[in-house]
Amino acid sequence: MEDTARPATQSDHDVLIVGAGISGIGMAAHLGMKLPDLTYTILERRDDLGGTWDLFRYPGIRTDSDMHTFGYEFEPWRSENRIVSAQNIKDYLNGVIDKHDIRRRIQYGQHVVSADFRHEDARWHVVVEADGVQRKVTANWLFLGTGYYDYDQAYDAGFDFSNFEGEVLHPQFWPDDLDYAGKNVVVVGSGATAITIVPVMAQQAAKVTMLQRTPTWIRNIPSQDRIARFLRKILPEDLAYKIIRWRNIRLTDFMIKRCETHPQQVAEHLTKRAQESLGDKYREADFTPPYRPWEQRMCFIPDDDLFEAINRGKAEVVTDTIDRFEGREVVLKSGKRVPADIVVTATGLQLAMAGKIALSVEGEQVNFRDHFYYKGCMFSNIPNFSTFFGYTNASWTLRVDVVGNYICRLFAHMKATGAEIATPYLPADHRMEREEFFNLSSNYIKRSLDMLPSNGPVWPWQLGMDYLEDRKVMRATPVVDGVLRFENAHSEERRQAAE
């Protein structure tokens, strides 16, 4: 493929955003509001926006975060409903892209295959495939909003279904025409996906069994925020949203810290709530995890929907280990047999870095394990590049605004000083110890640690999981911090180095 070299100022895009999900759309909105003179384009592999919320089609798919904090800081969530469906989220995103004139900048069906940064022209050279044809585009800056899991391949738990006569499916690849009315369904798993699917399928299925190896902590919350409804009646919409959002952020922060400092009290509270909801159907073995609250992500059930399905006899939770799948049954190690016309393997995701794009700098492949996070959105020694990983203990979108504000400050500084390249510089002999940045012990994270970027013990070489602290630090610290190196591709220093 022929490369037509051009000066850095003539790149196809100032910023190339990959992914039209929550992250990519949020970044685009920040660029439009703060730096309207910059050109940007969003390349989306799928045929519609939404990312996660377009990919997953399983029954009842919904956010497991409060929408008043899941919504962007600049665009109010205008409903008292706090837990909503994927379609509600896509409707919200469509409103955002129309309001901020983003729609015309999104190109669908565009698979980014590779991207190589070259210092000589301060550009990313990006290979994009559409309809089987590849083309090359260039960009001064590359922003990946590609999420953190593999869209093409779900996690395979290694079950043997060769002797199973029923239907097997994974939530990531849900068929549009699945008929489960009057059938026995077994959902394998105990995470947010399983807990979402079970009560919805129980409305039509003969019975749905949530088969788990290990329980998860579950917390019931009202699907509607009554305080939000009240504040909207007495205050202007934007002011009400700011108050509601900040209140809910603070409440989540309090809950997380409470789980860290008083885990036993939190566990007792959650247990009591489950016992009150389930009565004589409560079984300790099914609702008492062997870990502290928020050591793995807590699952929220709106309006007791899972417990209500159990109380009606339409759903059941079974804690056991699978021995085999046989006929139309799941045979457990205990000897129990669970009827199963359909098995749903809600056993987790397969993580993937950078949307599986082949990233390189000067032709040398980027192995993210060899690079440290910088301020939670860039990486050591990778120039003109940023990406996004949300919070594991709060709404994903909160980091979108933190990162969006910071990156726009960085771009403004580069424009004002004429800098073309920005690189978080870390010397090869740094001797900095790697620390795992996840505060969760979930299996899907444990099995993917080797592919994840490194986290340092000190700022700025970290991806933090404390939104309030991140927000304060990212706003207070200057762009020029002695770590971030700024260069011009055509400077004398760069010319001499090339010679």
N, C-alpha and C positions, 0 to 999 in steps of 0.2 A: 504494500500500500504506500503510495508516494506521499511524502511529507512535504508540504509547502511551508518553508520557514518564513515567518513574518515577525516583525518587531512585537514585543510584549504588549504594546499599546493597541495592537490590532487583533487581539484574541477574539474569538467568536463570542465569548461571554466574559464579563468581569467575574461573575460567580456562576458556577454550575452546581445546581442542587440535584442530588439523586434521591428520588423518593418523594411521592406526593401524599404522604401520610401526615400524622400530627406534627412530626418534627420538621419535615420539609416545608409544609405550608406555614408553620409558625416562623421559620427562618425567613421565608419569602416576605411575610407580612412585616417583620421587623425591618428588613431591607427597604421595603417600599415606604414605610413611615419615616425612617431615619436618614436613608441615603437614596433618595429617589433618582439621582443621576446615574447610579450604578445599573448596569445591565445584568440580568440574571435569567436563567431558564431552568425549569424543573423537568427532569427526565424521569418518567414513571414507566416501569416495566409492564405493569398491568394495564387494563383498559379503563380503569376508573380510579378515582382518588380514594384515600382512606387507609391504605396499607393494611394493617391488622384487621380493621373494621370492614374491609372489603373482602379480604381473603377468607376469613372464618364465616361459615354459614350454618353452624350447628344450632339446634333449637335453643332459643333464649339468650343467645350471645349478648353480653352486656358489659359495661364497664364495671370493674370491681373497685373503682375509686369514686369519691364524691365529685359530681360534675361541676360544682362551684369552684373546686380547685383543679379539676381536670381541664376545664375551659381556660383559654388564654387570659392573661391579665388585661389585655387590651380589648377583649371582646366578651361582654357579659354572657353568661349562661342564663337565659331569660325564662326559666321555669323553676318551680319549687321541687320538681323531680330530681332526686340526687343520684339515683342509679337508673341508667337508661340503656336502651337497646343500641346495637351497632348502627341501625338505620338512623336513629336520633343523632348519633355522633356524626354520621356522614352528612345529614341535613345541616348540622351546625357548621361543619367544615365547608360545605357548599356556600353557606351564607358568608363565611369569612373570605373565601376566594373571590366572591362577587363584590363584596364591600371594598376589598383592597386591590381589585383589578389584577388578580393573579391568574384567572382562568386562561387568558390568552397566552400566558407564559408556560403553560404545562403542555408537554408533548407525551402522549401515551404510546404504549407499545414499544418503548425504547429500552433495550437491555444494554446496560453499561457492562462491557466485557473486561476492559482493562484501562488503566490510567497511569501514565508515566510522567513524573515531573522532571523538567530540564532547566537547569540554572541559566543556561546560555540565553534563553529567551523568557525566563521567569514564567513559564506556562506549564499547565498540565496538558498532555496530549492524550486524549481520551478516545477509545474505540467503542463505538456504539453500534449495536445490531438491531435492525428492524426488518421484519418480514424476510429474514434470511440474508439480508444484505448489510454489510458492514460499512461504516463511514467513520471518519476521524473528525473530531471537533477539539477546539482548544479553549482553555479557560485560565484566567489568572489565579482563581481560587476554586478549590473543590470542597463542597460540603456534602457529607453523606448523611442522609436521613433514612437509612435503609433498615433500621430496626436491628434486632440482636439475634434473630433466629432464622433458620433455613426455611425459605418459602417452598422449596422444591421437595424436601425430604423431612418427614416427621421422625421423631425418635422411635426406634424399633426396640421394644423391650425384650425381644427374643422369644416370644411365645410360639409354641408349635400348634398350628391350627389344622394340621393335616387330617386329623380325625374328627374335626368339628363340622357339623352339617348345617350350621346356621350361617348368618351373614356377619362379616367382620368389617369394621370401618374405623377410621381415625377422625377425630373432630376437625383436623386441619383440611381434610378432603371429604367434606360432607356431601353426599349425593342429593340433588334437588328433588328426586322422585322417591325418596325413602318412605315406605309405608310401614309404620310400626304400631298402628292401631290394633289393640287387642293382643299384642305380642309381649313375650317376656324379654326384657332388655337387661343386660348386665353392663354397667359402666365401670370399667377398671380404672381406678384412680381416686384420689381424694383432694385434688387441688381445686382451684377456682373453676376450671372448665367442667370438671365432673359435677361440682356442686351447683353449677348453673344448669347443666343439661338435665339432671335427674328430675327436679320438680316439674319442668316443662314437658318432658316426655311422659311423665306419670299422668298427665292429663288425658292421654289417649291410650297409652300402653296398658296391657293387663297388669303388669307390675314392673317396676324398675328397681334393680338392686345395685347399690353403689358398693362395689367390692374393693376394699382397701387393704393394703398391707400395713399401713400406719395411719392413724387418724390425723386430722389437722384441727387447729384451733378455729372455731367458727364464732362469729359475732353477728347477732341480729341487729339490723338498723332499719328505721322507717324508710320507705322508698321516697317519701316526700319530706322536705325540710319545712316544718311549720314556722320556724323563726324566719326563714327566708320569705315565706309567704306573707308574714306580718310586716316585715320591713319593706317589702315592695308596695304594700298598701299605703305606707306613711312617708316614704322617701322616694326621691327621684331614682330611676332605674340604675344609673351608673353608680351612684353613691351607695345604694342598697347592695349592689354586687360587690363593691370593694369591701364593705363591712362584712358581708356573709363570707366572702372568700378568705379574708384575713382571720375571721373567727374560726373557720373550719381548718385552716392551716395550723393555727395555734392548738386547736383541739387534737389534731392528728399528732402534732409534735409532742403534746403532753402525754398522749396515749403511748407513743413509742418509748418515751423516756420512762414512763411508769412501768412498762414491760421490762425495761433494763434494770430499774432500781428495786421494783417490788414485783418480781415475776410470780411469786406464789399468790399474792393478793389478786393479781389480774387473772390467774388461772382459776382461782376459786370463784371469782365473779363470773367468768365465762361459763364455768361448770354449772353454777347456780341458775344462770339464764337458760341453759340447755335443759336442765332438769325441770324448770318451771314450764317450758314449752312442750316437752315430751311426756312428762308425767311417768306413767308406768312403762312407757316405751323407751325410756332412757336406759342405755347400757354403758357403764363406765368404760369398758374396753373399746367402745366405738367412738367415744368423744373425749378421750384423755390422751393426748399425744405424749411421747416420751421426751419431749423437748419443751423449752420455755416458750411462752407466747412471743411471736415475732422473731424467733430464731429461724423459722421459716415463715413465708408470707402468710398472714392471716386471711381467712376467707370471710367475706361478708354476705349475708343472706338478707335480701330486702323483705320486710314484712313476714319473716318466719317461713318463707315459701318452702324450704326444704323440710322443716319440721312439720309443717302442715301436711305435706304429702305423706310423710311417715305416719302421722296421726290418722290419716284417712285409710291407711293400709295399702296405698298405691306405691309406696316406696319403702325401701329397707336399706339399712347400712349393715354390711357384714365385714368384720375384720378377720382376715385369715390370709393364708398363702395358697396360691394356685398350684395344684398338682398337675392337672392336665385339662384339656378341652376334649370332650367326647360326646359324639352324637349332637344332641341339642342341650348339653349340660356343661357346667363348669364344675369340675371335681376339685375339692379343696383338700389341703393336707390333713385337715381334721376329719375327713371322710364325708363331710357334708356335700350334697349335690345341689347346685343352683340352676334352675331351668333357664335356658338362654336360646331364644330364637335369633337375637342380635347381640353381638358383643361390641361395645364401643371402647377402644383403647385410649383412654384419656390419661396416658402415662407420661406426658411431658413433651417438651420441645427439643429440637436439635439446634443448638446454638451455632451461629455463623458470624464471622467478623466481616464487616464492611460489605455486606451483601454479596460475599464471595467474589467481589471484583478483584482482579489481579493488579494490586497496587505496587508501584515501583518508583524509585528515585534514581535518575540517571541509569535506568535499566536494571538496577539492583532491587530484587524483590523485597517488599516490606513484610517482615515477620513481626506482628504486633507484640509478641511476647518479649521482643528485644527492645521495645520502646516503652517509655514511661508516660503515663497521662500527664498532661500539662493543663492545669486549671479546669480539669474535667471535660475538656472539649478539643484539645490539640494533643500532639504527641512529640516527644523528644526527637529532634533531628529530622522531622518530616516537615518540609516547608509548605506554606500556603494551603494548609489542609485542616479541616475541622470536622468533627462528627458529633454524635449525640448518643448518650445512654442515660435514660431517665432514672428516677429514684425507685429503689426497691421497697421503700417503706412509706411512700407517699405518692401522690399523683405524678404520673410520668411527665405530664406537660409542664410541671413547675420548672424543670430544668430547661425547657424550651425557651422560656422567657429570660432566665439567667444567662444562658448561652447567647441567645439572640442579642440581648443588650450589650454583652461584652464584645462579641464579634463586630458589631456595628461601631463600637468605640475604636476597635483596632483598625477597621477599614478607614475610619475618619482620620486617624493618626497617619496611616500610610499615605492617604491622599494628600494630607497637609504637608508631609515631609518628602513626598516623591519616592518613598520606598516601594519597591516592587516585590520584595521577598521578605517574609517574616517566618523565622524558624526558632522554636524553643530549643536552645542549645544546651546539650548535656555532654560533657567531655567523656571520652571512652574510659578514662580511669576514675570515674565518679565514685566508685565503691559504695554506692547507695544500695541498701538492702531492699529487696522486693517484699511487699506486703500484699496479701489478698485484700481487695477493696470491698468485696461483698460481705455484708453482715448477715447473710442467709446461709443455711446449711442445706438448701434444696439440692436434690440429686442432679437436676439438669444443669446446675451451676458447677457442682463438684466434678462432673465428668467432662467439663469443657475448660478447665482452668488452664490447660497447656496452650490454648489458642488465644486466650484473653490478654490484653495489654497489662503491663506491670504498673503497680501502684507504689509510690514511694512513701517513706515515713514522715515526710515533711512537705508542707506547701511550698511551691505550687505544683509539685509532682504527684498530684493526687486526684482521684475521682471521689469526692465526698458524698456522703449519704445523709447530710444534715442540711435541708433546704434553707433554713433560716440563717445558718452560719455561712453557707455558700453565697446566698444573696448579699449578705453584708460584706463579705470579703471581696467578692467579684466587683461590687460597686465601688469599694473603697480603694482597692489597690490600683496603682497607675498602670497604664499599658506598657510604658517603658519601665521595666523592672530589673534590668540587668541580666535577665535570663533570655528574654525574647530578642533575637538578633534581627536587625533590619539591614537589607542590602538592596543594591540596584544592580540589575543584570549587566548594565553597561558601565559600571564603575571601573576605575583604574585598578582597584584592588582585585576585582573579579577578573579583569582582563589579564592581569599579571599571573593570577592563579591558574588561569586556563592555559597560559603559555608555558 
